[in-house]
Every structure is written in structure tokens, then in C-alpha cells.
Amino acid sequence: MAKIDQKFEPITAAEEAAAAVPAPGVVATDGPSADQAGGTLTIDLGALVANWQSLGRRVMPAECAAVVKANAYGLGIEQVVPALARAGCKTFFVADLSEARRVRAVAPDAAIYVLSGMLPNTGPAFADIKARPVINSTVELAEWDAFVAASGSRGGAALHVDTGMNRLGVSINDAAALAPRIRAENHGIHLLMSHFACADEPEHPLNDRQIKLFREVRLLYRGIPSSLANSSGIFLSDAAHCDVVRPGVALYGVNPTPGKQNPMQPVVGLKARVVQVRHVTRGETVGYSGTWTARRAARIAVVAAGYADGYLRASGSTDEVPGGAAIVAGKRCALAGRVSMDLSTVDVSELAEGAVRRGDMVTLIGDDLTLDEVARGAGTIAYELLTGLGKRFHRVYVKD
């Protein structure tokens, strides 16, 4: 039968008081308090700004904007945008109007582009917060033009040209047909843009094809700033930089050059609390469906992080397929069994008895467990992992 390690050192009044004092470098906290949360998500705003500055130096003289859609990739628009704005970022890209409104509240002077474009009858909302729709079809353009004509708005828009993604954007032919409009004094196009489909695969032939197609369109829109490169596109060639680059995931520490050393600084760290240590006898299984069997007497640390927190279910281990890992007491330990909604289980048998106790913190992301590695262990990409990290964690924003 499983046996529970009941050893627990109560928190003293002095320790509780010390925990209430912000640590050096902490600029903000969010979410539940540290003592009541199952884990702590640390976001290094200093590293994020350093990543933006590094990319900016790489693409000079082009402008380096910032993509902060999906709530700044899950890390918080209200914290990320001001940090970048203070560092000099002047242009932000979001997914929808609700995100644009949040960015405007903390960056009153920034240019804000809404990537998903203009939904029907949303012209007044764009004008209200001085946001710019990314026009993705001739239908959208017609509605935007009608709104501008009726309202006198001069907020401007971006024109998105599809060069091979086949997701959003006007066709090459439509872009050519629309080009004469830039001769008008108030044509309203502030940015010409397209989007790479395969930039994270440098040798993919579609990259060169998209660069060449976009170059041809740019010739028709002389004098209009242009933008093509996302995070990985920045590392393809200077020809991809154009006038504005739009890094997203690289800002948050994810490797934009898969297969090579990550040029970005890590931004995110995740630690979760041990809620129990169990002794499991040989032959017993751990977790749902009994997919992991103890091949010898084992000690299992039960950790307060699960797929409801964005720690992906596919990270778990089975008897046939090893899964992810955690760093416990300085040692890498394998997950044991499936990740459940609120909990994960870690095999800590290799640690000395008593090395991990109830209340201790283990590292799920950080140290040498990078976002990219943890995502690979779950069979996905770092984008999905990063944007899904949940609100149940205590969040700590640091500046270095």
C-alpha cells in the first residue's frame, strides 16, 4: 500500500512576515498570494526588454515593434506593454479590439494594429481608441472606407497581402489593383504587411518565394512602410526586415532559431508546490488509467500543477513513453504517470530520504528546463505552452 510522508515544518510568524516583503527586483505581483497558490510563475521583464533591444539592434535601421496578442502570450498586457514602451517600443500588434483597448490604456501614444482585422460595424470602436485595423480582405476595406468617409476618421489602417500563408490577406492581384489609391492624399494605408508561413524552417523554399512576392508588391506601394518578418523571419536575412519587424514569441524567451542555440534570454520560470510525498510499493501504478508502474519501491512527489494551469497533460509519462521532468532539490526527476487537471506526480526515488517535503517548491520551467524542452516533452510547441500558463499561479514580475 502507498504510504504518505506526513513530515511538515510549520511556517513561523517571522517567515510569514518575511514572505510579505517584496524581494529585491520585484516590480509587481498578480494572482493569488504566494502562500495560497499551488505555484509561482516568474516573469523577467528585464530579460523581455533585453530581448526586444537585441532584436532591434539586429534589424537596424528597421523599427522593432512588439506582438502582444493573447494577453502578451499569456504573461499580461498590463505589465509587458509598459515595460516595452518605457524601453522605446512605439508599435504594438494585438489580436482583437479588446486587447487593443487594454494596450491603449497603458500605452497612450503607441501605434496599435489589430491583426484579426475589422469585424462588421466596429469602425467606431477603432476610432474611439485610435487603433488601426489590419485589412485582410476587399470586403473589410470597403467597410473601412465607408466608415472613414462617413466619420472623417483619419486613424489609418494596415493592408495585409497574402504571399503564401493562405490564411488572411488580400491576394497579390487585389493588392496590385488597389495600389493606385496611394496617389490620393488621404489614402489611409499606414502599413503594408504580409506574414511568413515557414520562417522557423530557414531552408523551406516558401520563404524566398514570399520575400520575392512581397518585394514586388512593395514596389507598387512606394513610400508606404512595410512589414514581413515575425520572430523567426528576423533571422532569415536582411531582405526580410523591410521597415518594421514584428517579433512575438522570441520576446518571451522562446527560441526563434530551432535547432540552433537560443539567442534570446529566458523570461519565464515556473515553480510548483509539493502537496504530498507518497511511498509506492513495487508493481503499483500511479495516476489515471494506471499507465505508469513502479518497477521498484518508489517515492512520488505530488505537485500542485496540472493541465488546468497550462502544464500540459501530454507531459506525463507511461511505462512505454517517458514524458517530462521536474527539477527537485537540484536534481532532474522524471514525471510518473499522467498529468491530471490540478496535479502532477514526480518520481523522486533517486533523492535522499527527506530531501523533498510537503510545501517544498519544484521547478517545472526554468534552470535547464527551457520552455522549448518542456513543450517538446509534451509533443507541442512553446507557443501553446506559454500562452496557456494559468491564472491560478502567483505571478511575480521582476526587472532583472
C-alpha positions as CSV (number, residue, x, y, z in Angstrom):
1,M,0.0,0.0,0.0
2,A,1.1,3.6,-0.6
3,K,2.4,5.4,2.5
4,I,2.3,9.2,3.0
5,D,5.2,11.2,4.2
6,Q,3.5,13.4,6.8
7,K,6.6,15.4,7.8
8,F,5.9,19.1,7.6
9,E,7.6,22.1,9.1
10,P,5.0,24.8,10.0
11,I,5.6,28.3,8.8
12,T,6.7,30.6,11.7
13,A,5.4,34.1,12.2
14,A,8.8,35.5,11.2
15,E,8.9,33.5,8.0
16,E,5.4,34.7,7.1
17,A,6.3,38.3,7.7
18,A,9.4,37.9,5.6
19,A,7.4,36.4,2.8
20,A,5.2,39.5,2.7
21,V,8.2,41.8,1.9
22,P,8.9,42.1,-1.8
23,A,12.2,40.6,-2.8
24,P,14.8,42.8,-4.5
25,G,14.0,43.4,-8.1
26,V,10.3,42.5,-7.8
27,V,8.2,45.2,-9.6
28,A,4.7,43.7,-9.4
29,T,2.8,40.6,-8.3
30,D,-0.6,39.3,-9.5
31,G,-2.9,36.4,-8.9
32,P,-3.4,34.6,-5.6
33,S,-1.0,35.1,-2.8
34,A,2.2,33.0,-2.8
35,D,1.2,31.1,0.3
36,Q,-2.2,30.1,-1.1
37,A,-1.2,29.3,-4.7
38,G,-0.1,26.0,-6.0
39,G,2.9,27.5,-7.7
40,T,4.7,30.7,-8.7
41,L,5.2,32.0,-12.3
42,T,8.1,34.4,-12.6
43,I,8.2,36.8,-15.5
44,D,11.5,38.6,-16.0
45,L,10.6,41.9,-17.6
46,G,14.2,42.9,-17.7
47,A,15.0,39.9,-19.9
48,L,12.0,40.6,-22.1
49,V,13.2,44.2,-22.7
50,A,16.7,42.9,-23.3
51,N,15.3,40.5,-26.0
52,W,13.4,43.4,-27.7
53,Q,16.6,45.5,-27.7
54,S,18.7,42.7,-29.0
55,L,16.3,42.2,-31.9
56,G,16.1,45.9,-32.5
57,R,19.9,46.1,-32.9
58,R,19.8,43.1,-35.3
59,V,17.3,44.8,-37.7
60,M,18.6,48.4,-37.6
61,P,17.6,50.7,-39.3
62,A,14.2,49.0,-39.4
63,E,11.8,49.6,-36.5
64,C,11.3,46.7,-34.0
65,A,7.6,46.5,-32.9
66,A,6.2,44.0,-30.5
67,V,3.4,41.5,-30.8
68,V,1.5,41.3,-27.5
69,K,-1.6,39.3,-28.7
70,A,-3.1,36.6,-26.5
71,N,-2.5,38.8,-23.4
72,A,1.1,39.2,-24.2
73,Y,1.5,35.5,-24.9
74,G,-0.2,34.8,-21.5
75,L,2.2,37.0,-19.5
76,G,0.0,40.1,-19.0
77,I,-0.6,43.1,-21.3
78,E,-0.7,45.5,-18.4
79,Q,2.8,44.5,-17.3
80,V,4.5,43.7,-20.5
81,V,3.5,46.7,-22.7
82,P,4.6,49.4,-20.2
83,A,8.0,47.7,-19.8
84,L,8.5,47.7,-23.6
85,A,7.1,51.2,-24.1
86,R,9.5,52.6,-21.5
87,A,12.3,50.9,-23.4
88,G,11.3,52.7,-26.6
89,C,8.8,50.4,-28.3
90,K,6.4,52.5,-30.3
91,T,4.2,50.0,-32.2
92,F,2.2,47.0,-30.9
93,F,0.2,44.3,-32.6
94,V,-2.7,42.6,-30.9
95,A,-5.3,40.0,-32.0
96,D,-8.6,41.9,-31.4
97,L,-10.2,45.1,-30.2
98,S,-10.4,44.1,-26.6
99,E,-6.7,43.7,-26.5
100,A,-6.2,46.9,-28.3
101,R,-8.2,48.7,-25.7
102,R,-6.0,47.3,-22.9
103,V,-2.8,48.3,-24.7
104,R,-4.2,51.8,-25.2
105,A,-4.9,52.1,-21.5
106,V,-1.2,51.6,-20.7
107,A,0.5,53.0,-23.8
108,P,-1.4,56.2,-24.7
109,D,0.9,57.3,-27.5
110,A,1.6,53.9,-29.2
111,A,0.5,52.8,-32.7
112,I,-1.7,49.8,-32.2
113,Y,-2.6,47.3,-35.1
114,V,-5.3,44.7,-34.8
115,L,-4.3,41.6,-36.7
116,S,-7.7,39.9,-36.9
117,G,-9.0,42.9,-38.8
118,M,-12.2,44.8,-38.8
119,L,-15.4,42.9,-37.7
120,P,-18.7,44.3,-39.0
121,N,-19.7,47.6,-37.5
122,T,-16.6,48.1,-35.4
123,G,-15.3,51.2,-37.1
124,P,-16.4,53.5,-34.2
125,A,-14.6,51.3,-31.7
126,F,-11.4,51.6,-33.7
127,A,-11.7,55.3,-33.8
128,D,-12.6,55.6,-30.1
129,I,-9.2,54.1,-29.1
130,K,-7.2,55.2,-32.1
131,A,-6.4,51.7,-33.1
132,R,-5.7,50.6,-36.7
133,P,-7.3,47.6,-38.3
134,V,-5.2,45.2,-40.4
135,I,-7.3,45.0,-43.5
136,N,-7.5,41.4,-44.6
137,S,-10.0,41.4,-47.5
138,T,-11.5,43.7,-50.0
139,V,-14.8,43.4,-48.1
140,E,-13.1,44.8,-45.0
141,L,-11.5,47.5,-47.0
142,A,-14.9,48.6,-48.4
143,E,-16.4,48.8,-45.0
144,W,-13.5,50.7,-43.5
145,D,-13.5,53.2,-46.4
146,A,-17.3,53.7,-45.9
147,F,-16.7,54.3,-42.2
148,V,-13.9,56.7,-42.8
149,A,-16.0,58.6,-45.4
150,A,-18.9,58.9,-43.0
151,S,-17.0,59.8,-39.9
152,G,-14.0,61.7,-41.2
153,S,-11.7,59.4,-39.2
154,R,-8.0,59.7,-40.0
155,G,-6.8,56.8,-37.9
156,G,-5.4,54.8,-40.8
157,A,-5.1,51.1,-41.3
158,A,-2.6,48.4,-42.5
159,L,-3.1,46.4,-45.7
160,H,-2.3,42.7,-45.3
161,V,-1.3,41.0,-48.5
162,D,-1.3,37.2,-48.7
163,T,2.0,35.9,-50.1
164,G,1.6,32.2,-49.3
165,M,0.1,31.7,-45.9
166,N,-3.4,31.3,-47.3
167,R,-5.0,32.4,-44.1
168,L,-5.7,36.1,-44.1
169,G,-4.9,38.9,-46.5
170,V,-5.9,40.2,-49.9
171,S,-4.5,38.4,-53.0
172,I,-1.5,39.6,-54.9
173,N,-3.8,40.6,-57.8
174,D,-6.1,42.6,-55.5
175,A,-3.1,44.3,-53.9
176,A,-1.9,45.4,-57.4
177,A,-5.4,46.6,-58.3
178,L,-5.6,48.7,-55.1
179,A,-2.1,50.2,-55.5
180,P,-3.3,53.4,-57.4
181,R,-5.2,54.5,-54.3
182,I,-1.9,55.6,-52.6
183,R,-1.8,58.5,-55.0
184,A,-4.7,60.0,-53.1
185,E,-3.8,62.5,-50.4
186,N,-5.8,60.6,-47.7
187,H,-5.4,57.0,-48.8
188,G,-5.3,55.8,-45.2
189,I,-2.7,53.0,-45.6
190,H,-0.1,53.4,-42.9
191,L,1.5,50.0,-43.3
192,L,1.8,47.3,-45.9
193,M,2.3,43.8,-44.4
194,S,2.4,40.1,-45.0
195,H,3.2,37.1,-42.9
196,F,5.7,34.2,-43.2
197,A,4.3,30.6,-43.2
198,C,7.6,28.7,-42.7
199,A,10.2,31.1,-41.2
200,D,11.1,28.7,-38.5
201,E,12.4,26.4,-41.3
202,P,15.1,28.5,-42.9
203,E,15.6,26.2,-45.9
204,H,12.0,26.0,-46.8
205,P,11.5,27.3,-50.4
206,L,8.4,29.2,-49.5
207,N,10.4,31.7,-47.5
208,D,12.3,33.0,-50.6
209,R,9.1,32.9,-52.6
210,Q,7.3,35.1,-50.0
211,I,10.2,37.5,-49.8
212,K,10.2,37.9,-53.6
213,L,6.4,38.3,-53.9
214,F,6.3,40.9,-51.1
215,R,9.2,42.8,-52.7
216,E,7.1,43.1,-55.9
217,V,4.1,44.4,-54.0
218,R,6.3,46.9,-52.1
219,L,7.4,48.4,-55.4
220,L,3.7,49.2,-56.1
221,Y,3.4,50.9,-52.7
222,R,6.5,53.1,-52.7
223,G,6.6,55.4,-49.7
224,I,4.4,53.1,-47.5
225,P,6.2,51.4,-44.6
226,S,6.2,47.6,-45.0
227,S,6.5,44.7,-42.6
228,L,7.0,41.0,-43.2
229,A,9.3,39.4,-40.5
230,N,8.0,37.7,-37.4
231,S,10.3,36.3,-34.7
232,S,11.9,33.6,-36.9
233,G,11.7,35.8,-40.0
234,I,14.1,38.3,-38.4
235,F,16.8,35.6,-38.6
236,L,16.3,34.6,-42.2
237,S,18.0,37.5,-44.0
238,D,18.1,41.3,-44.2
239,A,15.8,41.1,-47.1
240,A,13.0,40.0,-44.8
241,H,13.4,43.0,-42.4
242,C,11.7,45.7,-44.6
243,D,10.8,48.8,-42.5
244,V,9.1,47.2,-39.4
245,V,9.7,43.7,-37.8
246,R,7.0,42.1,-35.7
247,P,8.7,39.8,-33.1
248,G,6.3,37.9,-30.8
249,V,7.4,34.6,-29.2
250,A,11.1,35.5,-29.3
251,L,10.4,38.4,-26.9
252,Y,9.2,35.9,-24.3
253,G,12.3,33.8,-24.5
254,V,11.3,31.1,-27.0
255,N,13.9,30.0,-29.5
256,P,13.2,31.6,-32.9
257,T,16.0,29.5,-34.5
258,P,15.0,25.9,-33.8
259,G,18.0,23.5,-34.0
260,K,20.4,26.2,-33.1
261,Q,21.4,27.8,-29.8
262,N,18.7,30.1,-28.5
263,P,19.8,33.8,-29.0
264,M,17.1,35.0,-26.6
265,Q,17.2,35.3,-22.8
266,P,14.8,33.2,-20.8
267,V,11.8,35.2,-19.5
268,V,9.6,32.7,-17.7
269,G,10.1,30.4,-14.7
270,L,7.6,28.1,-13.1
271,K,7.8,26.5,-9.7
272,A,5.0,24.4,-8.2
273,R,4.5,23.3,-4.6
274,V,4.7,19.7,-3.4
275,V,1.5,18.9,-1.6
276,Q,2.4,15.3,-0.6
277,V,5.2,12.7,-0.8
278,R,4.0,9.1,-1.2
279,H,5.8,5.8,-0.8
280,V,4.6,3.4,-3.6
281,T,5.5,-0.3,-3.5
282,R,6.8,-2.2,-6.5
283,G,4.2,-3.1,-9.0
284,E,1.7,-0.4,-8.0
285,T,0.6,2.2,-10.6
286,V,0.4,6.0,-10.4
287,G,-2.2,8.2,-11.9
288,Y,-5.2,7.9,-14.1
289,S,-5.5,4.7,-16.2
290,G,-2.6,3.2,-14.4
291,T,-0.2,3.9,-17.2
292,W,3.0,4.2,-15.0
293,T,4.1,1.2,-12.9
294,A,6.7,1.4,-10.1
295,R,9.4,-1.1,-11.1
296,R,10.7,-0.9,-7.6
297,A,9.7,0.7,-4.3
298,A,9.4,4.4,-5.2
299,R,8.7,7.8,-3.6
300,I,6.4,10.1,-5.5
301,A,6.1,13.8,-5.0
302,V,2.6,15.1,-5.8
303,V,2.9,18.6,-7.2
304,A,0.1,21.3,-7.4
305,A,0.2,22.0,-11.1
306,G,-1.9,20.3,-13.8
307,Y,-3.4,20.9,-17.2
308,A,-5.9,23.4,-15.8
309,D,-2.8,25.5,-15.1
310,G,-1.4,25.1,-18.6
311,Y,1.0,22.4,-17.6
312,L,0.1,20.1,-20.4
313,R,-1.5,16.7,-19.9
314,A,0.8,15.2,-22.6
315,S,3.8,15.9,-20.5
316,G,3.1,12.8,-18.4
317,S,5.0,9.5,-18.5
318,T,3.8,6.0,-19.2
319,D,5.6,2.7,-19.0
320,E,6.3,2.8,-22.7
321,V,6.8,6.5,-23.3
322,P,8.9,8.8,-21.0
323,G,7.5,12.2,-20.5
324,G,8.6,15.5,-19.0
325,A,10.7,16.2,-15.9
326,A,10.9,18.5,-12.9
327,I,13.9,19.8,-11.0
328,V,13.6,18.7,-7.4
329,A,16.2,19.6,-4.8
330,G,18.6,20.5,-7.6
331,K,18.2,17.1,-9.5
332,R,16.2,16.4,-12.6
333,C,13.5,13.9,-11.8
334,A,11.1,12.3,-14.3
335,L,7.3,12.6,-14.2
336,A,5.5,9.5,-13.1
337,G,2.1,8.9,-14.7
338,R,-0.4,11.2,-16.4
339,V,-0.7,14.9,-15.6
340,S,-4.2,15.5,-14.2
341,M,-6.3,18.6,-14.0
342,D,-4.7,20.0,-10.8
343,L,-1.8,17.8,-10.0
344,S,1.3,16.1,-11.4
345,T,3.4,13.3,-10.0
346,V,7.2,13.2,-10.0
347,D,9.4,10.2,-9.2
348,V,11.8,11.4,-6.5
349,S,13.1,8.0,-5.6
350,E,16.7,8.9,-6.5
351,L,16.8,11.7,-3.9
352,A,17.8,11.1,-0.3
353,E,15.0,10.4,2.1
354,G,13.7,13.8,3.4
355,A,15.3,15.8,0.5
356,V,11.8,16.8,-0.6
357,R,8.9,17.5,1.7
358,R,5.4,18.8,1.7
359,G,5.5,22.5,1.0
360,D,8.7,22.5,-1.0
361,M,8.8,24.0,-4.5
362,V,10.0,22.1,-7.6
363,T,10.9,23.7,-10.9
364,L,8.7,22.9,-13.9
365,I,10.1,25.6,-16.2
366,G,13.5,27.2,-15.6
367,D,17.1,26.4,-14.9
368,D,18.0,23.9,-17.6
369,L,14.3,23.1,-18.3
370,T,13.6,25.5,-21.1
371,L,10.2,26.4,-22.5
372,D,11.2,24.7,-25.7
373,E,12.2,21.5,-24.0
374,V,9.1,21.3,-21.8
375,A,7.0,21.9,-24.9
376,R,8.8,19.2,-26.9
377,G,8.2,16.8,-24.0
378,A,4.5,17.4,-24.4
379,G,4.6,16.9,-28.1
380,T,3.8,20.5,-28.9
381,I,5.4,23.9,-29.4
382,A,6.4,26.6,-26.9
383,Y,3.7,28.9,-28.2
384,E,0.9,26.6,-26.9
385,L,2.7,26.0,-23.6
386,L,3.5,29.7,-22.9
387,T,0.0,31.1,-23.8
388,G,-1.7,28.5,-21.6
389,L,0.0,29.1,-18.3
390,G,-2.9,29.6,-15.9
391,K,-4.0,32.4,-13.6
392,R,-4.0,30.1,-10.5
393,F,-0.3,30.7,-10.1
394,H,1.1,33.5,-8.0
395,R,2.7,35.8,-10.6
396,V,5.9,37.7,-9.8
397,Y,7.2,40.3,-12.3
398,V,10.9,41.1,-11.9
399,K,13.2,43.6,-13.6
400,D,16.4,41.5,-13.7
